């Protein structure tokens, strides 16, 4: 389920009723992923959804930790030291990715009007520029969406 209802997305695009919903859905989901990646946090439809996601983090991290430990044990059985090192590195990468995902949930927030508008702007850009190649002027992702999102970004580092 998306954060922005499909009918609202369709209205924003001014797409006819016979335009395939699954096509709009793809652009909408991609826009929401892009927005959340830019924010470095997960965004939820309401506080109940956020609370539910937060409650699941301890079990998620414990499962990730157990998978990491099992992968390291399995890697110990590999005779070739180079392959063993690669297996341990791959396990560590997966565990790091899980911890990063958990951090995005811990930093999660409930969607607001700025985020909704940014999702719609990005989705509109994807809808208007449906081809991978551009003839003529290059079209970048809309800067308006980034300025709407900037106050809500986290984890920027130094």
C-alpha positions in Angstrom: 0.0 0.0 0.0 1.3 3.4 -0.9 1.4 6.6 1.2 -0.4 8.6 -1.4 -3.8 7.1 -2.5 -3.9 6.1 -6.2 -6.9 8.3 -6.9 -5.0 11.3 -5.6 -2.0 10.4 -7.8 -4.2 10.0 -10.8 -5.8 13.4 -10.2 -2.4 15.0 -9.8 -1.3 13.5 -13.2 -4.6 14.4 -14.8 -4.6 10.9 -16.2 -7.8 9.7 -17.8 -9.8 7.1 -16.0 -8.8 4.5 -18.6 -5.1 5.0 -18.0 -3.7 1.8 -16.5 -3.7 2.0 -12.7 -0.7 -0.4 -12.5 1.4 2.0 -14.6 0.5 4.9 -12.2 1.2 2.6 -9.3 4.7 1.9 -10.5 5.5 5.6 -10.7 3.9 6.3 -7.4 5.9 3.5 -5.6 9.1 4.6 -7.3 8.5 8.2 -6.2 7.9 7.1 -2.6 11.1 5.0 -2.6 13.0 8.0 -4.0 11.6 10.4 -1.4 12.4 8.0 1.5 15.9 7.3 0.1 16.6 11.1 0.0 15.2 11.5 3.5 17.3 8.6 4.9 14.2 7.5 6.8 11.0 5.6 6.4 7.7 7.4 6.1 4.4 6.0 7.3 0.8 6.8 6.6 0.0 7.3 10.3 1.4 7.0 13.8 -0.1 3.5 14.2 1.9 2.3 11.2 5.0 3.9 12.6 4.5 2.4 16.0 4.0 -1.0 14.4 7.2 -0.7 12.4 9.2 0.4 15.5 7.8 -2.5 17.5 9.1 -5.0 14.9 12.7 -3.7 14.9 14.1 -5.7 17.8 13.0 -9.0 16.3 14.2 -7.9 12.9 17.7 -7.1 14.3 17.8 -10.3 16.2 17.0 -12.3 13.1 19.6 -10.4 11.1 22.2 -11.1 13.9 21.3 -14.8 13.8 21.7 -14.9 10.0 25.0 -13.2 10.3 26.3 -15.6 12.9 25.1 -18.6 10.9 26.8 -17.2 7.8 30.1 -16.8 9.6 29.9 -20.4 10.9 29.2 -21.6 7.4 32.1 -19.5 6.1 34.4 -21.2 8.6 33.8 -24.4 6.8 35.3 -23.0 3.6 38.8 -24.2 3.1 40.0 -21.5 0.7 40.9 -18.4 2.8 40.1 -16.0 0.0 36.6 -17.5 -0.5 36.1 -17.7 3.3 36.9 -14.0 3.5 34.5 -13.2 0.7 31.8 -15.1 2.5 32.4 -13.4 5.8 32.5 -10.0 4.0 29.2 -10.7 2.3 27.6 -11.7 5.6 28.9 -8.6 7.2 27.5 -6.4 4.3 24.1 -8.0 4.7 24.1 -7.4 8.5 25.2 -3.8 8.0 22.4 -3.3 5.5 19.9 -4.7 8.0 21.2 -2.3 10.7 21.0 0.6 8.3 17.4 -0.4 7.4 16.6 -0.5 11.1 18.0 3.0 11.6 15.8 4.3 8.8 12.8 2.9 10.7 14.0 4.3 14.0 14.2 7.7 12.3 10.8 7.1 10.7 8.1 9.7 10.6 4.5 10.2 9.7 3.8 11.6 6.2 3.1 15.4 6.1 2.0 17.8 3.4 5.5 18.6 2.3 6.4 14.9 1.8 3.1 14.3 0.0 3.7 17.2 -2.4 7.3 15.9 -3.0 6.0 12.4 -3.8 3.5 13.9 -6.3 6.2 16.1 -7.9 8.6 13.2 -8.4 5.8 10.9 -9.6 4.7 13.6 -12.1 8.3 13.9 -13.4 8.5 10.1 -13.9 5.1 10.1 -15.6 6.1 13.0 -17.9 9.5 11.6 -18.8 8.7 7.9 -19.4 11.6 7.1 -21.6 15.1 6.3 -20.5 16.6 8.6 -23.1 15.9 12.3 -23.6 15.8 14.1 -26.9 16.8 17.8 -26.5 17.0 19.3 -23.1 17.9 17.0 -20.2 15.2 16.7 -17.5 16.5 16.4 -14.0 14.4 15.3 -11.0 12.4 18.2 -9.8 14.4 20.5 -7.4 11.1 21.6 -5.8 10.7 18.2 -4.3 14.2 18.4 -2.8 13.5 21.8 -1.2 10.3 20.4 0.3 12.1 17.4 1.7 15.3 19.1 3.0 13.9 20.1 6.4 13.0 16.5 7.1 16.3 14.8 6.1 18.3 13.0 8.7 21.7 11.3 8.8 23.6 13.7 6.6 26.9 13.4 8.4 29.5 16.0 8.2 
